[in-house]
Amino acid sequence: MAYSVAGDHTAPEIVLGETRGAVWQRTGLSIGGTVYAHGVTVHPRSSVAIRLNRPCTRYEAAVGVDDLTRGSDVVPFPLRPRVRFSVWGGDGSRLWESPVMRGGDAAVPMGVSVDGQETIRLVVEPVGRFGGAAPADWAQSRISCR
């Protein structure tokens, strides 16, 4: 996905000036031991703004705590980093919210209608004391447009 500072504004683009937190577009990322071809990695308390730039109908991804979270498979379950994912519409409405995700958990597939939206926000929030230390992934991230 292009960044809006260099994009041509004809397809969905990440809007850097409205995004909070670092955004790392990656290949070969891993959640719960499963490798995904591509995706976006962020740190919790992030908000990635995406301008759709054309009529789009759906956003889909597999979400979870990245396996870069060292030792998440050996850390006792209650202490594993925890995060929650959500997708927000440009009108301020929450379109989708995940359950609480922990390091080592399998990815949760998600899909949500973005019909009628001009922008969406991909938000990751830490849950509890250790959530902010976990890189979080929007794997196989895909926006369907007309």
N, C-alpha and C positions, 0 to 999 in steps of 0.2 A: 504494500500500500504506500502510495506516495505521501510526502509531507507537503502541506499547503504552501510553504515558503518557496518550494521549487516545482510544485505540481502545475498541471494545466487547468485545473478546476473543472474537469469534465467527468471525473469519476470520484468515488469516495477517497478522501484524504484526511490524514491526521493533521489537526490544527495545532501546531506547536504553541502558539501564543495563548491558547485556551486550555492546554494540557498541563496538569499538575503531576509532577514526578517524571522520572526518566522512563523512556520507552525504548525497549531493545527488541528490534525485529530479528528473529533467529530462525535458523534451520536446525533440524535434529534435536529439538528440545524433548524432555522426558518428564512424564508425570506418572507416579505410581508404577514405575518400571516399564511403561509403554512409551516408545519413541514416536514422535510426531514429525512430519516433514517440515512444517513451518508454524510460526506463531509469533505472538507478541508477549514479552516478559516485562513485568513491572514490579515495583516494590509496593507493599500495602500502604494505604492512604494515598492512592493514586486515582486520577481521573483523566482518561484519555478521550479527548474531544475528536469526533469524526464528523466532518462535513460531507454529506452524501452527494451533493452537487447534481443530482438527477433523481428521478423517481426510483426508489428502492423498496423492496417488499419484505426482505428477511435478513436477519443476522444470525449466524450459527457459529458455534465453537465448541471445543471441549475444554473445560476449565479445571484448574487445580493448582496445588502447590508444586513448584518445580522440584525435580530431584536434585538440583544444585544445593538444596537445603541439606547440608552435610549432616549425615548421621540420623536423618529423620526416621530411618527404619530401625535404629537401635535406641532412640530416645523413648522413654516410657510414654505410653499413649496420652496421658493427661497433659504432658509437657510439650507435645509436638506443636509446632507453629500452626495457628489457626487463622483463617481468613474467610471473608464472605465476598462473593462477586455479585454485581448487579449491573443491569443495563438501564439507562435513563434516556427518555426522549428529550428532544429539544424544548418541549413544552413543560419540562420539570416533572413529568410523571415517570414513576418506576415501571418499566416494562417487564422486568424479570429479576428474580433474586435467587441465588443458590442457597443450599444448606451451608452450614459451617463446614469448611474443608480443612483437613489437617495434612501436614507433611506425611507422605507415604501413601495417602489415599489414592485410589484410582480416579481418573478424570471423570467429571460429570458432563455428559453431552447436553448442550442447550441449544434452543432455537427460539427466536421471538420475531413477531411481526414488527417491521419498522415502517409499514405503509403510512404515508402522510407525514413522516418526519423529515425535517431538513437536516437535522444533526442528531447524533446519539452520543452518549458518554458511556464508556466502559469503566466502571468503578470497582476498586478492590479496597476493602477496609480490613484492618487487623481486628482480631477478636482475642481479647485477653492480653496478658503480658508479653507473650513471645511472638505474636502474629506479625509484628512489624519487621521481623528479621527474615521473613520467608519470601523469596522471589515467587511471584504468582504468574501463571501462564493463561493466555487465551490461545490455545492451540488450534490448528486447522481453522483459524478465523476466516470467515467468508461472508461477504455481503452480496446478496442477490439483487440485481437492478434490472430495470426494463431497458 
